[in-house]
Amino acid sequence: MKDIRGLIHWKDHDYRLVFNFNVMEAIQEEYGSLERWGELTNGTNGEANAKAVIFGFTQMLNEGIDIDNDENGTQTPFLTLKQVGRLITEVGMDSATEALQDTVIRSTENAEKN
């Protein structure tokens, strides 16, 4: 897994999207596997599952906030599921899911390319 951090802008603030083992563990605990969560969020079988998108996005955003707090000695509060739902609504579902999927894919792709 690579340390890839996406970025999303909402309400005059840039939030980092982080997909790492902490996020992976939370998703596996909630949905059983990353594969199952991915099926729910990619929308290939119809529309994306809003609860799964919001959950994953919240985990990724809050991990970014937690890292920023650790690195900068700040105490920025975590975002709630409702706040993340509003964020996704305002930036648009397509833009939000694209940022989420891009961050996950780039974080998990094989580091060695032929």
N, CA and C of each residue as an Amber inpcrd file, in Angstrom:
protein
   342
   0.8570000  -1.1710000   0.0000000   0.0000000   0.0000000   0.0000000
   0.9050000   1.2370000   0.0000000   0.5490000   2.1980000  -0.8130000
   1.3100000   3.4450000  -0.8990000   0.6020000   4.5380000  -0.1070000
   1.3800000   5.5120000   0.3270000   0.8240000   6.6550000   1.0400000
   0.3890000   7.7000000   0.0090000  -0.8090000   7.5360000  -0.5130000
  -1.3750000   8.4530000  -1.4950000  -2.4850000   9.2320000  -0.7970000
  -2.4430000  10.5270000  -0.9580000  -3.4500000  11.3660000  -0.2990000
  -4.1610000  12.2120000  -1.3270000  -5.4740000  12.0130000  -1.4140000
  -6.2910000  12.8230000  -2.2940000  -6.6620000  14.1130000  -1.5920000
  -7.3520000  14.9530000  -2.2980000  -7.7330000  16.2500000  -1.7490000
  -9.1340000  16.6030000  -2.2320000  -9.9310000  17.1420000  -1.3310000
 -11.2530000  17.6320000  -1.7100000 -11.4780000  18.9620000  -0.9940000
 -12.0690000  19.9010000  -1.6880000 -12.2930000  21.2390000  -1.1490000
 -13.7760000  21.3940000  -0.7970000 -14.0330000  21.8580000   0.4380000
 -15.4120000  22.0730000   0.8910000 -15.4200000  23.1760000   1.9310000
 -16.3130000  24.1460000   1.7450000 -16.4990000  25.2540000   2.6840000
 -15.1740000  25.9280000   3.0460000 -14.4680000  26.3590000   2.0280000
 -13.2050000  27.0840000   2.1970000 -12.1320000  26.2950000   2.9360000
 -12.2020000  24.9780000   2.8670000 -11.1950000  24.1510000   3.5330000
 -10.8150000  22.9840000   2.6230000  -9.5260000  22.6970000   2.5580000
  -9.0520000  21.5300000   1.8310000  -8.9370000  20.3730000   2.8100000
  -9.5820000  19.2640000   2.4820000  -9.5280000  18.0600000   3.2930000
  -8.7360000  16.9940000   2.5510000  -7.8530000  16.3240000   3.2900000
  -7.0980000  15.2260000   2.6980000  -7.8950000  13.9380000   2.7960000
  -7.8970000  13.1970000   1.7080000  -8.4610000  11.8600000   1.6880000
  -7.3020000  10.8890000   1.8260000  -7.3530000  10.0200000   2.8150000
  -6.2760000   9.0660000   3.0340000  -6.8710000   7.6680000   3.0440000
  -6.2700000   6.7900000   2.2510000  -6.6590000   5.3820000   2.2990000
  -5.4400000   4.6010000   2.7480000  -5.4960000   4.1070000   3.9900000
  -4.3940000   3.3380000   4.5570000  -4.9760000   2.1430000   5.3180000
  -4.1250000   1.4450000   6.0680000  -4.6030000   0.2620000   6.7720000
  -5.6470000   0.5800000   7.8440000  -5.6010000   1.7490000   8.4410000
  -6.6250000   2.1230000   9.4280000  -7.9910000   2.2200000   8.7580000
  -8.0340000   2.8490000   7.5940000  -9.2880000   2.9830000   6.8420000
  -9.7410000   1.6110000   6.3460000  -8.7930000   0.8470000   5.8350000
  -9.0990000  -0.4860000   5.3310000  -9.7340000  -1.3500000   6.4210000
  -9.1750000  -1.2980000   7.6280000  -9.7070000  -2.0790000   8.7380000
 -11.1360000  -1.6640000   9.0880000 -11.4000000  -0.3700000   9.1020000
 -12.7470000   0.1160000   9.4310000 -13.7600000  -0.3460000   8.3770000
 -13.3620000  -0.2880000   7.1120000 -14.2570000  -0.7190000   6.0280000
 -14.5010000  -2.2200000   6.1090000 -13.4480000  -3.0000000   6.3550000
 -13.6150000  -4.4480000   6.4770000 -14.5240000  -4.8010000   7.6480000
 -14.3690000  -4.0880000   8.7430000 -15.2200000  -4.3510000   9.9030000
 -16.6870000  -4.0440000   9.5970000 -16.9400000  -2.9690000   8.8790000
 -18.3170000  -2.5570000   8.5770000 -18.9530000  -3.3800000   7.4550000
 -18.1680000  -3.7330000   6.4170000 -18.7270000  -4.3580000   5.2160000
 -18.2110000  -5.7700000   4.9340000 -17.3510000  -6.2890000   5.7800000
 -16.8660000  -7.6490000   5.6120000 -15.6060000  -7.7550000   4.7660000
 -15.5310000  -6.9720000   3.7060000 -14.3490000  -6.9890000   2.8480000
 -14.3070000  -5.7180000   2.0120000 -13.1120000  -5.3870000   1.5450000
 -12.9780000  -4.2440000   0.6390000 -13.7030000  -4.5090000  -0.6600000
 -13.6960000  -5.7570000  -1.1050000 -14.3710000  -6.1110000  -2.3510000
 -15.8650000  -5.8210000  -2.2530000 -16.4780000  -6.2240000  -1.1600000
 -17.9170000  -5.9860000  -0.9560000 -18.2060000  -4.4830000  -0.9230000
 -17.3930000  -3.7240000  -0.1840000 -17.5670000  -2.2750000  -0.1210000
 -17.3940000  -1.6570000  -1.5080000 -16.3880000  -2.1160000  -2.2550000
 -16.1500000  -1.6080000  -3.6030000 -17.3330000  -1.8460000  -4.5230000
 -17.9560000  -3.0170000  -4.4160000 -19.1440000  -3.3200000  -5.2220000
 -20.2780000  -2.3480000  -4.9050000 -20.4100000  -2.0030000  -3.6380000
 -21.4760000  -1.0880000  -3.2300000 -21.2030000   0.3480000  -3.6700000
 -19.9330000   0.7450000  -3.7120000 -19.6110000   2.1430000  -4.0020000
 -19.3750000   2.4450000  -5.4690000 -19.0940000   1.4320000  -6.2820000
 -18.7550000   1.7380000  -7.6760000 -19.9650000   1.9530000  -8.5790000
 -21.1160000   1.5130000  -8.1700000 -22.3250000   1.7740000  -8.9420000
 -22.4540000   0.9880000 -10.2310000 -21.6330000  -0.0270000 -10.4360000
 -21.7210000  -0.7840000 -11.6880000 -22.9930000  -1.6190000 -11.7690000
 -23.5700000  -1.9550000 -10.6470000 -24.8330000  -2.7120000 -10.6340000
 -26.0180000  -1.7880000 -10.3900000 -25.9370000  -0.5730000 -10.8900000
 -26.9770000   0.4250000 -10.6570000 -26.3640000   1.6140000  -9.9690000
 -27.0920000   2.1990000  -9.0560000 -26.5630000   3.3690000  -8.3620000
 -25.6690000   2.9640000  -7.1910000 -24.7430000   3.8460000  -6.8750000
 -23.8590000   3.6050000  -5.7340000 -24.6750000   3.6350000  -4.4450000
 -24.2940000   2.8140000  -3.4870000 -24.9440000   2.7680000  -2.1940000
 -24.4800000   3.9760000  -1.3770000 -25.4080000   4.8910000  -1.1020000
 -25.0560000   6.1460000  -0.4300000 -24.4260000   5.9080000   0.9420000
 -24.9520000   4.9590000   1.7060000 -24.4180000   4.6880000   3.0400000
 -22.9660000   4.2240000   2.9510000 -22.6640000   3.3540000   1.9930000
 -21.2990000   2.8440000   1.8290000 -20.3540000   3.9480000   1.3800000
 -20.8160000   4.8090000   0.4770000 -19.9850000   5.9270000   0.0090000
 -19.6910000   6.8740000   1.1680000 -20.7390000   7.2500000   1.9020000
 -20.5590000   8.1780000   3.0230000 -19.6420000   7.5710000   4.0840000
 -19.8260000   6.2900000   4.3950000 -18.9960000   5.6380000   5.4100000
 -17.5230000   5.6580000   5.0020000 -17.2370000   5.2080000   3.7970000
 -15.8500000   5.1700000   3.3350000 -15.2280000   6.5480000   3.2630000
 -16.0020000   7.4910000   2.7410000 -15.5200000   8.8680000   2.6220000
 -15.2260000   9.4410000   4.0050000 -16.0910000   9.1800000   4.9680000
 -15.9030000   9.6720000   6.3360000 -14.6270000   9.0930000   6.9330000
 -14.4140000   7.7980000   6.7500000 -13.2080000   7.1640000   7.2810000
 -11.9590000   7.7810000   6.6650000 -11.9840000   8.0120000   5.3540000
 -10.8240000   8.5700000   4.6560000 -10.5600000  10.0180000   5.0660000
 -11.6140000  10.8110000   5.1840000 -11.4550000  12.2110000   5.5930000
 -10.9730000  12.3090000   7.0390000 -11.5650000  11.5190000   7.9280000
 -11.1870000  11.5910000   9.3320000  -9.7700000  11.0680000   9.5690000
  -9.3200000  10.1230000   8.7590000  -7.9300000   9.6710000   8.8620000
  -6.9990000  10.8090000   8.4340000  -7.3810000  11.5450000   7.3980000
  -6.5930000  12.7030000   6.9830000  -6.5410000  13.7680000   8.0630000
  -7.6790000  14.0160000   8.7150000  -7.7280000  14.9880000   9.8170000
  -6.8520000  14.5060000  10.9660000  -6.9300000  13.2250000  11.2930000
  -6.1470000  12.6660000  12.3930000  -4.6460000  12.7880000  12.1150000
  -4.2430000  12.5110000  10.8890000  -2.8310000  12.6470000  10.5140000
  -2.3950000  14.1050000  10.6160000  -3.2230000  15.0130000  10.0870000
  -2.9060000  16.4440000  10.1900000  -2.7770000  16.8720000  11.6500000
  -3.6950000  16.4110000  12.4950000  -3.6350000  16.7470000  13.9240000
  -2.3290000  16.2410000  14.5500000  -1.9560000  15.0050000  14.2230000
  -0.7060000  14.4360000  14.7490000   0.5130000  15.2120000  14.2640000
   0.5370000  15.5060000  12.9620000   1.7080000  16.1500000  12.3720000
   1.8410000  17.6260000  12.7410000   0.7180000  18.2920000  12.9730000
   0.7370000  19.7350000  13.1950000   0.3810000  20.1580000  14.6140000
   0.0880000  19.2030000  15.4850000  -0.2760000  19.5420000  16.8520000
  -1.6060000  20.2730000  16.9530000  -2.4800000  20.0600000  15.9810000
  -3.7900000  20.7070000  15.9820000  -4.8360000  19.7810000  16.5900000
  -6.0330000  20.3090000  16.7730000  -7.1210000  19.5180000  17.3270000
  -8.3890000  19.7060000  16.4950000  -8.2340000  19.6200000  15.1850000
  -9.3900000  19.7440000  14.2970000 -10.3450000  18.5850000  14.5780000
 -11.6240000  18.8840000  14.8060000 -12.5750000  17.8020000  15.1020000
 -12.8640000  16.9500000  13.8610000 -13.1990000  15.6880000  14.1080000
 -13.5730000  14.7950000  13.0200000 -14.9240000  15.2080000  12.4490000
 -15.1470000  14.8350000  11.2070000 -16.4250000  15.0940000  10.5470000
 -17.3980000  13.9650000  10.8840000 -18.6620000  14.3120000  11.0250000
 -19.7040000  13.3110000  11.2700000 -20.1860000  12.7510000   9.9350000
 -20.9140000  11.6540000  10.0030000 -21.5040000  11.0810000   8.7910000
 -22.4240000  12.0850000   8.1060000 -23.2000000  12.8230000   8.8910000
 -24.1040000  13.8260000   8.3060000 -23.3360000  14.9390000   7.6160000
 -22.2470000  15.3960000   8.2170000 -21.4380000  16.4390000   7.5820000
 -20.8460000  15.9280000   6.2730000 -20.3850000  14.7100000   6.2680000
 -19.8100000  14.1450000   5.0460000 -20.8980000  13.9640000   3.9880000
 -22.0940000  13.5970000   4.3940000 -23.2130000  13.5230000   3.4460000
 -23.4760000  14.8740000   2.8070000 -23.4120000  15.9350000   3.5930000
 -23.5910000  17.2920000   3.0560000 -22.4420000  17.6640000   2.1280000
 -21.2160000  17.3020000   2.5210000 -20.0410000  17.5710000   1.6880000
 -20.2220000  16.9140000   0.3210000 -20.5880000  15.6400000   0.3210000
 -20.7790000  14.9140000  -0.9370000 -21.8820000  15.5580000  -1.7580000
 -22.9560000  15.9770000  -1.1150000 -24.0570000  16.6330000  -1.8150000
 -23.5880000  17.9190000  -2.4740000 -22.8120000  18.7080000  -1.7540000
 -22.3660000  20.0010000  -2.2720000 -21.3070000  19.8790000  -3.3640000
 -20.3620000  18.9560000  -3.2180000 -19.3180000  18.8190000  -4.2490000
 -19.8020000  17.9520000  -5.4010000 -20.8770000  17.2140000  -5.1810000
 -21.4440000  16.3570000  -6.2160000 -21.0010000  14.9190000  -6.0330000
 -21.9470000  14.0130000  -6.1850000 -21.6870000  12.5860000  -6.0010000
 -20.6110000  12.0930000  -6.9680000 -20.6810000  12.5330000  -8.2170000
 -19.6910000  12.0780000  -9.2060000 -18.2870000  12.5170000  -8.8290000
 -18.1220000  13.7810000  -8.4580000 -16.8020000  14.2900000  -8.0780000
 -16.2970000  13.6070000  -6.8130000 -17.1820000  13.4150000  -5.8520000
 -16.7920000  12.7970000  -4.5870000 -16.3800000  11.3440000  -4.7940000
 -17.1950000  10.5770000  -5.5150000 -16.8510000   9.1660000  -5.7070000
 -15.6130000   9.0190000  -6.5860000 -15.4230000   9.9200000  -7.5190000
 -14.2120000   9.8760000  -8.3440000 -12.9660000  10.1070000  -7.4800000
 -13.0290000  11.0960000  -6.5840000 -11.9030000  11.3720000  -5.6850000
 -11.6560000  10.1920000  -4.7570000 -12.7180000   9.6080000  -4.2290000
 -12.6140000   8.4630000  -3.3350000 -11.9820000   7.2890000  -4.0760000
 -12.5330000   6.9310000  -5.2250000 -12.0280000   5.7710000  -5.9620000
 -10.6000000   5.9830000  -6.4460000 -10.2870000   7.1870000  -6.8930000
  -8.9240000   7.4790000  -7.3540000  -7.9220000   7.3030000  -6.2210000
  -8.2640000   7.7910000  -5.0390000  -7.3610000   7.6720000  -3.8910000
  -7.1720000   6.2040000  -3.5060000  -8.2590000   5.4330000  -3.4750000
  -8.1660000   4.0080000  -3.1270000  -7.3280000   3.2650000  -4.1650000
  -7.6120000   3.4910000  -5.4310000  -6.8960000   2.7810000  -6.5000000
  -5.4130000   3.1220000  -6.4790000  -5.0920000   4.4000000  -6.3890000
  -3.6840000   4.7920000  -6.3920000  -2.9540000   4.2970000  -5.1450000
  -3.6500000   4.1910000  -4.0250000  -3.0320000   3.7120000  -2.7860000
  -2.7630000   2.2130000  -2.8210000  -3.5730000   1.4750000  -3.5560000
  -3.4740000   0.0150000  -3.5170000  -2.8680000  -0.5960000  -4.7700000
  -2.6360000   0.2040000  -5.8020000  -2.0730000  -0.3870000  -7.0130000
  -0.6600000  -0.8820000  -6.7710000  -0.2700000  -1.8680000  -7.5250000
   1.0400000  -2.4840000  -7.3830000   2.1320000  -1.4430000  -7.6390000
   3.0370000  -1.3090000  -6.7070000   4.1100000  -0.3300000  -6.8210000
   5.0800000  -0.6760000  -7.9390000   5.1490000  -1.9400000  -8.2850000
   6.0730000  -2.3510000  -9.3480000   5.2960000  -2.5440000 -10.6370000
   5.5360000  -1.6620000 -11.5590000   4.8680000  -1.7440000 -12.8640000
   5.8930000  -2.2230000 -13.8770000   5.4540000  -3.0690000 -14.7790000
   6.3440000  -3.5560000 -15.8280000   6.1830000  -2.7470000 -17.0740000
